[in-house]
Amino acid sequence: MDALLQGVTNLTWQSFVMYAIGGLLIYLAVKKDYEPMLLLPIGFGAILVNLPLSSVWEFEGADGVLQVFYNAGILTEVFPVLIFVAVGAMIDFSPLLRRPKMLFLGAAAQFGIFATVFVVALVGEAFPELGIDLKVAASIGIIGAADGPTSIFVASKFARQFLGPISVAAYSYMALVPIIQPPVIRLLTTKNERMIRMDNSEKKISKTALILFPIIVTVAAGILAPICVPLVGLLMFGNLIRESGVLERLSKAAQNELANLVTLLLGITIGATMHYEKFLQPITLLIMVLGLAAFVFDTAGGVLFVKFLNLFSKEKMNPMIGAAGISAFPMSARVVQKMAVKDDPQNFILMPAVSANVAGQVASAIAGGMVLALVPWLLAA
Amino acid sequence: MAALSLQLMLYGLAGVFSALAVLYLSIKIVVRVFPGDTKE
Protein backbone atom coordinates (compact mmCIF):
# COMPACT_ATOMS: atom_id res chain seq x y z
CA MET A 1 0.00 0.00 0.00
CA ASP A 2 2.85 2.36 0.92
CA ALA A 3 4.41 1.71 -2.45
CA LEU A 4 1.20 2.75 -4.18
CA LEU A 5 0.96 5.97 -2.23
CA GLN A 6 4.63 6.97 -2.31
CA GLY A 7 3.96 9.51 -5.06
CA VAL A 8 1.42 11.32 -2.92
CA THR A 9 3.33 11.01 0.33
CA ASN A 10 6.50 12.43 -1.19
CA LEU A 11 4.83 15.57 -2.48
CA THR A 12 6.00 18.80 -0.85
CA TRP A 13 4.87 22.42 -1.16
CA GLN A 14 8.24 23.19 -2.73
CA SER A 15 7.40 20.78 -5.55
CA PHE A 16 4.29 22.82 -6.31
CA VAL A 17 6.32 26.03 -6.38
CA MET A 18 8.61 24.39 -8.93
CA TYR A 19 5.64 23.21 -11.02
CA ALA A 20 4.48 26.82 -11.06
CA ILE A 21 7.96 28.01 -12.13
CA GLY A 22 8.13 25.31 -14.82
CA GLY A 23 4.62 26.28 -15.94
CA LEU A 24 5.63 29.94 -16.08
CA LEU A 25 8.61 29.13 -18.32
CA ILE A 26 6.37 27.07 -20.62
CA TYR A 27 3.85 29.94 -20.66
CA LEU A 28 6.57 32.46 -21.59
CA ALA A 29 7.75 30.13 -24.36
CA VAL A 30 4.32 29.38 -25.80
CA LYS A 31 2.41 32.61 -25.28
CA LYS A 32 5.16 35.22 -25.36
CA ASP A 33 7.53 33.44 -27.73
CA TYR A 34 10.47 34.07 -25.35
CA GLU A 35 13.26 31.71 -26.53
CA PRO A 36 10.74 28.84 -26.84
CA MET A 37 13.38 26.37 -28.06
CA LEU A 38 15.05 26.55 -24.65
CA LEU A 39 12.50 27.80 -22.15
CA LEU A 40 9.90 25.16 -23.00
CA PRO A 41 12.21 22.16 -22.46
CA ILE A 42 13.73 23.84 -19.39
CA GLY A 43 10.25 24.41 -17.93
CA PHE A 44 9.19 20.83 -18.58
CA GLY A 45 12.47 19.49 -17.22
CA ALA A 46 11.89 21.50 -14.04
CA ILE A 47 8.49 19.85 -13.63
CA LEU A 48 9.86 16.38 -14.36
CA VAL A 49 12.65 16.54 -11.80
CA ASN A 50 10.36 17.82 -9.06
CA LEU A 51 7.87 15.00 -9.37
CA PRO A 52 7.91 12.74 -6.30
CA LEU A 53 11.05 10.60 -6.05
CA SER A 54 12.66 12.44 -9.03
CA SER A 55 12.99 9.18 -10.91
CA VAL A 56 14.14 10.98 -14.07
CA TRP A 57 17.21 12.02 -12.10
CA GLU A 58 17.92 9.05 -9.87
CA PHE A 59 16.02 5.90 -9.03
CA GLU A 60 16.97 3.22 -6.54
CA GLY A 61 20.60 4.30 -6.57
CA ALA A 62 20.96 4.32 -10.35
CA ASP A 63 21.21 7.39 -12.58
CA GLY A 64 17.91 8.40 -14.17
CA VAL A 65 17.69 9.25 -17.85
CA LEU A 66 18.17 12.99 -17.36
CA GLN A 67 21.15 12.49 -15.10
CA VAL A 68 22.66 10.32 -17.83
CA PHE A 69 22.18 13.24 -20.26
CA TYR A 70 23.62 15.62 -17.67
CA ASN A 71 26.72 13.51 -17.09
CA ALA A 72 27.24 12.92 -20.79
CA GLY A 73 26.35 16.35 -22.15
CA ILE A 74 26.85 19.03 -19.51
CA LEU A 75 29.65 17.74 -17.30
CA THR A 76 31.65 16.85 -20.37
CA GLU A 77 30.78 20.24 -22.02
CA VAL A 78 29.62 18.35 -25.11
CA PHE A 79 26.18 20.00 -25.39
CA PRO A 80 27.28 23.67 -25.26
CA VAL A 81 30.18 22.96 -27.58
CA LEU A 82 27.95 21.21 -30.13
CA ILE A 83 25.57 24.15 -29.97
CA PHE A 84 28.54 26.33 -30.90
CA VAL A 85 29.17 24.20 -34.00
CA ALA A 86 25.56 24.76 -35.00
CA VAL A 87 25.68 28.49 -34.28
CA GLY A 88 28.89 28.82 -36.30
CA ALA A 89 27.21 27.12 -39.24
CA MET A 90 24.29 29.55 -38.98
CA ILE A 91 26.25 32.81 -38.83
CA ASP A 92 27.38 34.80 -41.81
CA PHE A 93 30.45 36.68 -40.60
CA SER A 94 30.75 38.83 -43.73
CA PRO A 95 29.19 41.89 -42.00
CA LEU A 96 32.07 41.71 -39.51
CA LEU A 97 34.66 41.38 -42.27
CA ARG A 98 33.22 44.51 -43.88
CA ARG A 99 33.55 46.47 -40.64
CA PRO A 100 36.24 44.80 -38.49
CA LYS A 101 36.33 47.91 -36.28
CA MET A 102 33.10 46.63 -34.78
CA LEU A 103 35.10 43.92 -33.00
CA PHE A 104 36.01 46.52 -30.39
CA LEU A 105 32.35 47.28 -29.78
CA GLY A 106 31.86 43.59 -29.17
CA ALA A 107 34.69 43.72 -26.65
CA ALA A 108 33.28 46.79 -24.88
CA ALA A 109 29.86 45.19 -24.54
CA GLN A 110 31.42 42.40 -22.46
CA PHE A 111 31.87 44.97 -19.70
CA GLY A 112 28.68 43.68 -18.11
CA ILE A 113 30.30 40.33 -17.33
CA PHE A 114 33.09 41.86 -15.29
CA ALA A 115 31.01 44.63 -13.70
CA THR A 116 28.51 42.03 -12.53
CA VAL A 117 31.26 39.83 -11.09
CA PHE A 118 32.36 42.86 -9.07
CA VAL A 119 28.83 43.53 -7.80
CA VAL A 120 28.30 39.86 -6.92
CA ALA A 121 31.64 39.89 -5.07
CA LEU A 122 30.47 42.91 -3.05
CA VAL A 123 27.22 41.13 -2.22
CA GLY A 124 29.20 38.01 -1.28
CA GLU A 125 31.35 40.03 1.11
CA ALA A 126 28.31 41.74 2.63
CA PHE A 127 26.42 38.44 3.08
CA PRO A 128 28.99 35.69 3.72
CA GLU A 129 26.18 33.24 4.57
CA LEU A 130 25.33 33.11 0.84
CA GLY A 131 28.62 31.26 0.29
CA ILE A 132 29.61 33.24 -2.78
CA ASP A 133 33.20 32.86 -3.90
CA LEU A 134 34.94 34.23 -7.00
CA LYS A 135 33.97 31.18 -9.06
CA VAL A 136 30.30 31.62 -8.23
CA ALA A 137 30.57 35.37 -8.89
CA ALA A 138 32.16 34.67 -12.28
CA SER A 139 29.44 32.17 -13.14
CA ILE A 140 26.75 34.75 -12.39
CA GLY A 141 28.67 37.47 -14.22
CA ILE A 142 28.95 35.34 -17.34
CA ILE A 143 25.20 35.78 -17.84
CA GLY A 144 26.41 39.10 -19.28
CA ALA A 145 27.94 37.19 -22.20
CA ALA A 146 24.34 37.20 -23.46
CA ASP A 147 25.12 33.80 -24.87
CA GLY A 148 23.48 30.67 -23.46
CA PRO A 149 26.14 28.08 -24.35
CA THR A 150 28.95 30.28 -22.97
CA SER A 151 27.04 30.76 -19.71
CA ILE A 152 26.43 27.02 -19.43
CA PHE A 153 30.04 26.24 -20.31
CA VAL A 154 31.45 28.51 -17.59
CA ALA A 155 28.83 27.67 -14.96
CA SER A 156 29.31 23.94 -15.50
CA LYS A 157 32.99 24.40 -14.64
CA PHE A 158 32.70 26.86 -11.75
CA ALA A 159 29.26 26.54 -10.16
CA ARG A 160 27.37 23.43 -11.23
CA GLN A 161 24.96 23.81 -8.35
CA PHE A 162 23.62 27.03 -9.93
CA LEU A 163 23.52 25.82 -13.52
CA GLY A 164 19.71 25.86 -13.59
CA PRO A 165 19.06 29.45 -12.49
CA ILE A 166 22.06 30.78 -14.46
CA SER A 167 20.81 29.16 -17.68
CA VAL A 168 17.25 30.33 -17.10
CA ALA A 169 18.47 33.88 -16.45
CA ALA A 170 20.74 33.85 -19.53
CA TYR A 171 18.03 32.64 -21.93
CA SER A 172 15.22 34.69 -20.37
CA TYR A 173 17.11 37.96 -20.55
CA MET A 174 18.27 37.23 -24.10
CA ALA A 175 14.61 37.00 -25.02
CA LEU A 176 13.96 40.22 -23.13
CA VAL A 177 16.63 42.27 -24.92
CA PRO A 178 13.95 44.34 -26.73
CA ILE A 179 12.64 45.38 -23.31
CA ILE A 180 15.93 45.71 -21.42
CA GLN A 181 18.07 47.67 -23.87
CA PRO A 182 15.95 50.63 -25.06
CA PRO A 183 15.60 52.41 -21.69
CA VAL A 184 19.33 52.06 -21.01
CA ILE A 185 20.20 53.40 -24.48
CA ARG A 186 17.78 56.31 -24.13
CA LEU A 187 19.19 57.16 -20.72
CA LEU A 188 22.75 57.35 -22.04
CA THR A 189 22.20 59.08 -25.39
CA THR A 190 20.69 62.30 -26.66
CA LYS A 191 18.22 62.41 -29.53
CA ASN A 192 20.87 64.01 -31.73
CA GLU A 193 23.27 61.18 -31.01
CA ARG A 194 20.61 58.60 -31.83
CA MET A 195 20.03 60.37 -35.15
CA ILE A 196 23.65 60.01 -36.31
CA ARG A 197 23.68 58.26 -39.68
CA MET A 198 26.24 55.68 -40.65
CA ASP A 199 27.71 54.27 -43.82
CA ASN A 200 25.61 51.34 -44.98
CA SER A 201 27.62 50.42 -48.04
CA GLU A 202 28.08 46.69 -48.51
CA LYS A 203 31.43 46.01 -50.10
CA LYS A 204 31.99 42.51 -51.39
CA ILE A 205 33.98 40.03 -49.34
CA SER A 206 35.89 37.33 -51.19
CA LYS A 207 35.19 33.69 -50.57
CA THR A 208 38.87 33.17 -49.69
CA ALA A 209 38.61 35.76 -46.92
CA LEU A 210 35.47 34.11 -45.58
CA ILE A 211 37.19 30.71 -45.51
CA LEU A 212 40.35 32.09 -43.92
CA PHE A 213 38.42 33.99 -41.24
CA PRO A 214 37.39 30.99 -39.06
CA ILE A 215 40.88 29.49 -39.34
CA ILE A 216 42.56 32.75 -38.33
CA VAL A 217 40.16 33.34 -35.45
CA THR A 218 40.75 29.82 -34.14
CA VAL A 219 44.52 30.07 -34.32
CA ALA A 220 44.62 33.60 -32.87
CA ALA A 221 42.23 32.73 -30.02
CA GLY A 222 44.05 29.47 -29.41
CA ILE A 223 47.36 31.24 -29.01
CA LEU A 224 46.08 34.21 -27.00
CA ALA A 225 43.54 32.40 -24.81
CA PRO A 226 44.00 28.63 -25.20
CA ILE A 227 41.23 27.78 -22.76
CA CYS A 228 38.58 29.35 -25.01
CA VAL A 229 39.38 26.98 -27.89
CA PRO A 230 36.51 24.58 -27.16
CA LEU A 231 34.13 27.52 -27.57
CA VAL A 232 35.76 29.63 -30.27
CA GLY A 233 37.30 26.70 -32.13
CA LEU A 234 34.04 24.78 -32.47
CA LEU A 235 32.12 27.96 -33.34
CA MET A 236 34.61 28.57 -36.11
CA PHE A 237 34.56 24.92 -37.19
CA GLY A 238 30.84 25.26 -37.81
CA ASN A 239 31.49 28.45 -39.74
CA LEU A 240 34.24 26.85 -41.83
CA ILE A 241 31.84 24.06 -42.82
CA ARG A 242 29.38 26.74 -43.91
CA GLU A 243 31.82 28.91 -45.83
CA SER A 244 33.87 26.13 -47.44
CA GLY A 245 31.11 25.66 -49.98
CA VAL A 246 31.93 21.97 -50.36
CA LEU A 247 30.12 20.65 -47.29
CA GLU A 248 26.62 21.78 -48.01
CA ARG A 249 25.05 18.70 -46.42
CA LEU A 250 27.12 18.95 -43.25
CA SER A 251 26.42 22.66 -43.01
CA LYS A 252 22.68 22.08 -43.28
CA ALA A 253 22.88 19.18 -40.81
CA ALA A 254 24.72 21.39 -38.30
CA GLN A 255 22.19 24.21 -38.75
CA ASN A 256 19.15 21.97 -38.48
CA GLU A 257 19.44 18.41 -37.17
CA LEU A 258 22.41 19.00 -34.85
CA ALA A 259 21.07 22.32 -33.53
CA ASN A 260 17.60 20.92 -32.95
CA LEU A 261 18.67 17.69 -31.30
CA VAL A 262 21.24 19.23 -28.98
CA THR A 263 18.95 22.15 -28.08
CA LEU A 264 16.23 19.69 -27.16
CA LEU A 265 18.52 17.62 -24.94
CA LEU A 266 20.27 20.66 -23.50
CA GLY A 267 17.03 22.35 -22.50
CA ILE A 268 15.44 19.42 -20.74
CA THR A 269 18.72 18.51 -19.04
CA ILE A 270 19.18 22.05 -17.73
CA GLY A 271 15.59 21.95 -16.51
CA ALA A 272 16.37 18.75 -14.68
CA THR A 273 19.02 20.55 -12.61
CA MET A 274 16.25 22.70 -11.13
CA HIS A 275 15.31 20.49 -8.20
CA TYR A 276 13.67 22.56 -5.49
CA GLU A 277 16.41 21.79 -2.96
CA LYS A 278 18.89 23.60 -5.19
CA PHE A 279 16.61 26.13 -6.86
CA LEU A 280 14.50 27.55 -4.03
CA GLN A 281 17.29 29.47 -2.36
CA PRO A 282 17.94 33.19 -1.83
CA ILE A 283 20.86 33.03 -4.26
CA THR A 284 18.48 32.14 -7.12
CA LEU A 285 16.81 35.51 -6.65
CA LEU A 286 20.22 37.14 -6.60
CA ILE A 287 21.15 35.38 -9.85
CA MET A 288 17.97 36.59 -11.54
CA VAL A 289 18.45 40.20 -10.38
CA LEU A 290 22.16 40.39 -11.16
CA GLY A 291 21.70 38.61 -14.48
CA LEU A 292 19.47 41.48 -15.47
CA ALA A 293 22.08 43.92 -14.18
CA ALA A 294 24.67 42.19 -16.39
CA PHE A 295 22.63 42.95 -19.52
CA VAL A 296 22.19 46.57 -18.38
CA PHE A 297 25.95 46.93 -17.77
CA ASP A 298 26.68 45.34 -21.17
CA THR A 299 24.44 47.83 -22.93
CA ALA A 300 25.88 50.77 -21.01
CA GLY A 301 29.45 49.60 -21.68
CA GLY A 302 28.85 49.37 -25.42
CA VAL A 303 27.07 52.73 -25.72
CA LEU A 304 29.57 54.61 -23.57
CA PHE A 305 32.49 53.09 -25.47
CA VAL A 306 31.16 54.44 -28.77
CA LYS A 307 30.62 57.86 -27.18
CA PHE A 308 34.22 57.72 -25.99
CA LEU A 309 35.47 56.82 -29.49
CA ASN A 310 33.40 59.65 -30.95
CA LEU A 311 35.40 62.13 -28.88
CA PHE A 312 38.44 61.36 -31.02
CA SER A 313 37.09 60.39 -34.43
CA LYS A 314 36.02 62.62 -37.28
CA GLU A 315 33.47 60.16 -38.56
CA LYS A 316 31.02 59.81 -35.68
CA MET A 317 29.30 56.52 -34.96
CA ASN A 318 25.77 56.24 -33.70
CA PRO A 319 26.28 55.31 -30.01
CA MET A 320 23.35 52.90 -30.17
CA ILE A 321 25.54 50.61 -32.27
CA GLY A 322 27.56 49.94 -29.11
CA ALA A 323 24.52 48.32 -27.51
CA ALA A 324 24.40 45.84 -30.39
CA GLY A 325 27.86 44.61 -29.34
CA ILE A 326 26.24 42.07 -27.04
CA SER A 327 25.98 38.55 -28.31
CA ALA A 328 22.16 38.32 -28.43
CA PHE A 329 21.93 37.89 -32.19
CA PRO A 330 20.04 39.27 -34.06
CA MET A 331 17.64 40.80 -31.53
CA SER A 332 20.02 43.46 -30.39
CA ALA A 333 20.73 44.75 -33.92
CA ARG A 334 16.99 44.87 -34.61
CA VAL A 335 16.33 46.78 -31.40
CA VAL A 336 18.92 49.39 -32.34
CA GLN A 337 17.53 49.78 -35.86
CA LYS A 338 14.00 50.13 -34.50
CA MET A 339 15.12 52.87 -32.13
CA ALA A 340 16.99 54.68 -34.89
CA VAL A 341 13.89 54.76 -37.10
CA LYS A 342 11.83 56.08 -34.23
CA ASP A 343 13.97 59.24 -34.01
CA ASP A 344 14.64 59.54 -37.72
CA PRO A 345 12.51 57.47 -40.13
CA GLN A 346 15.25 57.70 -42.78
CA ASN A 347 18.05 56.45 -40.55
CA PHE A 348 19.17 52.97 -41.58
CA ILE A 349 21.88 51.58 -39.26
CA LEU A 350 20.98 47.90 -39.41
CA MET A 351 24.11 46.82 -41.26
CA PRO A 352 26.63 48.35 -38.82
CA ALA A 353 24.46 47.09 -35.98
CA VAL A 354 24.55 43.55 -37.37
CA SER A 355 28.35 43.84 -37.69
CA ALA A 356 28.60 44.80 -34.03
CA ASN A 357 26.19 42.04 -33.08
CA VAL A 358 28.25 39.40 -34.90
CA ALA A 359 31.38 40.81 -33.23
CA GLY A 360 29.61 40.26 -29.92
CA GLN A 361 29.32 36.56 -30.73
CA VAL A 362 33.08 36.20 -31.09
CA ALA A 363 33.82 38.54 -28.18
CA SER A 364 31.52 36.73 -25.75
CA ALA A 365 33.15 33.37 -26.47
CA ILE A 366 36.59 34.92 -25.94
CA ALA A 367 35.40 36.63 -22.75
CA GLY A 368 34.14 33.27 -21.49
CA GLY A 369 37.58 31.82 -22.14
CA MET A 370 39.24 34.73 -20.34
CA VAL A 371 37.06 34.18 -17.28
CA LEU A 372 37.86 30.46 -17.28
CA ALA A 373 41.57 31.18 -17.52
CA LEU A 374 41.81 34.11 -15.13
CA VAL A 375 39.68 33.01 -12.18
CA PRO A 376 41.81 29.97 -11.22
CA TRP A 377 44.94 32.03 -11.82
CA LEU A 378 43.75 34.86 -9.56
CA LEU A 379 42.68 32.40 -6.86
CA ALA A 380 46.07 30.71 -6.95
CA ALA A 381 48.07 33.96 -6.97
CA MET B 1 37.07 39.03 -3.15
CA ALA B 2 36.06 42.47 -4.41
CA ALA B 3 39.72 43.26 -5.08
CA LEU B 4 40.10 40.00 -6.98
CA SER B 5 37.00 40.75 -9.04
CA LEU B 6 38.43 44.17 -9.95
CA GLN B 7 41.61 42.45 -11.07
CA LEU B 8 39.48 40.05 -13.09
CA MET B 9 37.77 43.03 -14.74
CA LEU B 10 41.08 44.68 -15.56
CA TYR B 11 42.81 41.60 -16.93
CA GLY B 12 39.66 40.22 -18.51
CA LEU B 13 38.82 43.32 -20.50
CA ALA B 14 42.47 43.79 -21.42
CA GLY B 15 42.57 40.19 -22.63
CA VAL B 16 39.38 40.47 -24.68
CA PHE B 17 40.49 43.75 -26.28
CA SER B 18 43.96 42.37 -27.05
CA ALA B 19 42.60 39.19 -28.62
CA LEU B 20 40.15 41.17 -30.71
CA ALA B 21 42.86 43.66 -31.70
CA VAL B 22 44.85 40.76 -33.14
CA LEU B 23 41.74 39.59 -34.96
CA TYR B 24 41.11 43.10 -36.25
CA LEU B 25 44.57 43.29 -37.76
CA SER B 26 44.25 39.79 -39.20
CA ILE B 27 40.93 40.61 -40.84
CA LYS B 28 42.32 43.86 -42.26
CA ILE B 29 45.22 41.94 -43.81
CA VAL B 30 43.08 39.10 -45.15
CA VAL B 31 40.48 41.42 -46.66
CA ARG B 32 43.23 43.50 -48.28
CA VAL B 33 45.14 40.51 -49.63
CA PHE B 34 41.98 38.81 -50.89
CA PRO B 35 39.72 41.64 -52.04
CA GLY B 36 36.08 40.80 -52.67
CA ASP B 37 35.28 39.68 -56.15
CA THR B 38 33.58 36.33 -55.92
CA LYS B 39 30.95 36.55 -53.22
CA GLU B 40 28.54 39.35 -52.44
Interface residues (C-beta under 8 A of the other chain):
Chain A: S94 L96 L97 P100 K101 L103 F104 G106 A107 Q110 F111 I113 F114 A115 V117 F118 V120 A121 L122 G124 E125 I132 D133 L134 A137 A138 E202 K203 K204 I205 S206 K207 T208 A209 L210 L212 F213 I216 V217 A220 A221 L224 A225 A359 V362 A363 I366 A367 M370 V371 A373 L374 V375 L378 L379
Chain B: M1 A2 L4 S5 L6 Q7 L8 M9 Y11 G12 L13 G15 V16 F17 S18 A19 L20 A21 V22 L23 Y24 S26 I27 K28 V30 V31 F34 P35 G36 D37 T38 K39 E40
